[in-house]
Amino acid sequence: MSAPAGFPWEEVMAFGLGRLGWPPDQFWAATPREIAAALQAHRRREGRPTDRAGLDALMAAYPDV
């Protein structure tokens, strides 16, 4: 029987600190359940095109002026 895999710290840190852009204090204060919820929400959004309302909101928030 093989030993269970260790916790994937490198991947979780890359997601929380890199992809989500959480500052270190926010990342380390998050519970595993909160990190898992953020990952699940991120996976649901990934790969979906932005709809017109989303595009309009982005254009309003970041105008090319």
Backbone bond lengths (Angstrom), bond angles and torsions (degrees), N, CA, C in turn:
res aa  C-N    CA-C-N  psi(-1)  N-CA   C-N-CA  omega(-1)  CA-C   N-CA-C  phi
1 M - - - 1.449 - - 1.533 108.18 -
2 S 1.328 116.88 132.43 1.465 120.64 -178.66 1.527 110.57 -87.26
3 A 1.314 115.05 154.99 1.469 120.66 179.51 1.529 109.06 -71.43
4 P 1.337 117.20 148.21 1.459 119.32 178.06 1.528 110.62 -64.68
5 A 1.308 115.30 149.60 1.467 120.29 179.03 1.520 109.59 -65.92
6 G 1.323 115.75 146.41 1.456 120.55 177.53 1.521 111.07 -72.55
7 F 1.302 116.19 166.10 1.455 121.16 179.46 1.524 108.85 -66.52
8 P 1.332 118.44 134.27 1.476 121.28 -176.30 1.529 113.15 -79.91
9 W 1.338 116.72 66.33 1.461 121.34 -176.00 1.518 112.83 -55.37
10 E 1.325 117.31 -44.09 1.468 120.29 -177.18 1.521 111.05 -58.93
11 E 1.332 117.15 -44.25 1.462 121.08 -179.40 1.525 111.67 -68.85
12 V 1.318 116.56 -42.27 1.470 120.35 -179.01 1.529 110.07 -66.41
13 M 1.325 116.93 -41.91 1.465 119.84 178.15 1.527 111.03 -65.86
14 A 1.331 117.34 -40.52 1.464 120.49 178.48 1.522 110.25 -62.04
15 F 1.324 117.48 -38.66 1.465 120.98 178.87 1.527 110.89 -68.91
16 G 1.319 117.14 -52.16 1.467 120.81 -175.59 1.517 113.81 -68.55
17 L 1.332 116.16 -47.11 1.463 120.34 -176.83 1.523 112.09 -82.57
18 G 1.329 116.44 -35.03 1.452 120.33 -176.31 1.516 113.32 -91.74
19 R 1.308 115.99 -66.08 1.467 120.62 -173.90 1.521 112.31 -65.61
20 L 1.336 116.96 -44.50 1.465 120.06 -179.71 1.524 112.07 -83.99
21 G 1.323 116.26 -22.03 1.459 120.07 179.78 1.521 113.83 72.95
22 W 1.328 116.57 23.39 1.465 119.05 177.51 1.525 109.04 -68.16
23 P 1.333 118.49 137.81 1.468 119.11 172.09 1.535 108.72 -68.30
24 P 1.335 117.92 156.03 1.465 120.27 -176.53 1.527 114.62 -52.06
25 D 1.335 117.78 -41.87 1.468 117.89 -178.20 1.527 111.34 -64.60
26 Q 1.308 118.24 -35.06 1.459 121.08 178.03 1.529 110.17 -70.96
27 F 1.334 116.79 -42.03 1.467 120.30 178.62 1.528 111.37 -60.67
28 W 1.332 117.07 -49.53 1.452 120.06 -176.21 1.530 112.48 -72.64
29 A 1.318 118.48 -19.27 1.465 121.35 176.03 1.527 111.93 -83.72
30 A 1.335 116.92 -17.03 1.464 120.65 -178.75 1.524 110.65 -71.79
31 T 1.311 115.42 143.63 1.460 120.10 176.08 1.524 109.06 -82.96
32 P 1.330 117.45 159.33 1.474 119.13 175.31 1.535 112.01 -55.23
33 R 1.303 117.22 -35.76 1.466 120.58 179.00 1.528 111.23 -65.18
34 E 1.335 117.50 -39.45 1.474 121.15 178.20 1.526 111.04 -67.07
35 I 1.314 116.57 -40.95 1.468 120.01 178.58 1.531 109.63 -65.37
36 A 1.317 117.15 -42.45 1.467 120.76 178.30 1.525 111.06 -62.50
37 A 1.322 118.11 -39.78 1.465 121.37 178.67 1.525 110.58 -65.54
38 A 1.329 117.32 -40.66 1.464 120.85 177.95 1.526 110.25 -63.99
39 L 1.322 117.05 -41.37 1.459 121.19 178.93 1.525 110.74 -64.25
40 Q 1.320 116.73 -43.11 1.465 120.74 179.44 1.532 110.68 -63.08
41 A 1.318 117.59 -43.73 1.465 120.87 178.68 1.525 110.08 -64.07
42 H 1.309 117.31 -40.12 1.466 121.70 179.51 1.529 110.48 -64.03
43 R 1.307 117.13 -42.44 1.470 120.92 -179.84 1.525 111.62 -65.00
44 R 1.329 117.02 -34.98 1.473 120.02 178.77 1.521 111.14 -65.89
45 R 1.345 117.21 -35.13 1.464 121.49 -177.58 1.517 112.60 -82.47
46 E 1.315 117.33 -26.85 1.459 121.74 -173.23 1.526 110.81 -61.64
47 G 1.314 115.79 133.48 1.448 120.26 174.84 1.519 115.03 85.30
48 R 1.305 117.82 -5.49 1.457 119.94 179.00 1.513 109.83 -91.37
49 P 1.321 116.98 134.33 1.461 118.41 177.39 1.527 110.70 -70.49
50 T 1.310 115.69 152.41 1.458 121.02 177.54 1.525 108.85 -75.21
51 D 1.321 116.86 133.98 1.469 119.52 177.05 1.530 109.31 -81.47
52 R 1.315 117.13 175.56 1.463 121.18 -175.45 1.524 111.74 -61.20
53 A 1.331 117.41 -41.70 1.461 120.24 -179.99 1.529 110.47 -62.88
54 G 1.325 116.95 -40.36 1.454 120.71 178.15 1.518 111.91 -65.29
55 L 1.334 116.20 -40.97 1.456 120.39 177.65 1.528 110.92 -64.26
56 D 1.330 116.80 -44.23 1.465 120.46 178.11 1.525 111.57 -60.03
57 A 1.330 116.55 -40.74 1.464 120.71 179.32 1.532 110.89 -64.54
58 L 1.327 116.71 -42.35 1.463 120.44 178.01 1.525 111.29 -64.50
59 M 1.330 116.89 -41.53 1.461 120.39 179.85 1.520 111.50 -65.86
60 A 1.331 116.72 -34.88 1.466 120.20 177.74 1.529 110.79 -71.02
61 A 1.325 116.42 -38.34 1.462 120.71 -178.78 1.528 112.32 -73.69
62 Y 1.323 117.52 -31.50 1.461 121.76 -175.78 1.539 109.92 -131.18
63 P 1.326 116.79 70.61 1.474 119.41 -178.59 1.532 111.18 -68.80
64 D 1.308 115.58 150.04 1.480 122.04 176.95 1.528 110.02 -90.11
65 V 1.302 115.23 65.77 1.467 119.23 -177.96 1.509 109.75 -107.96
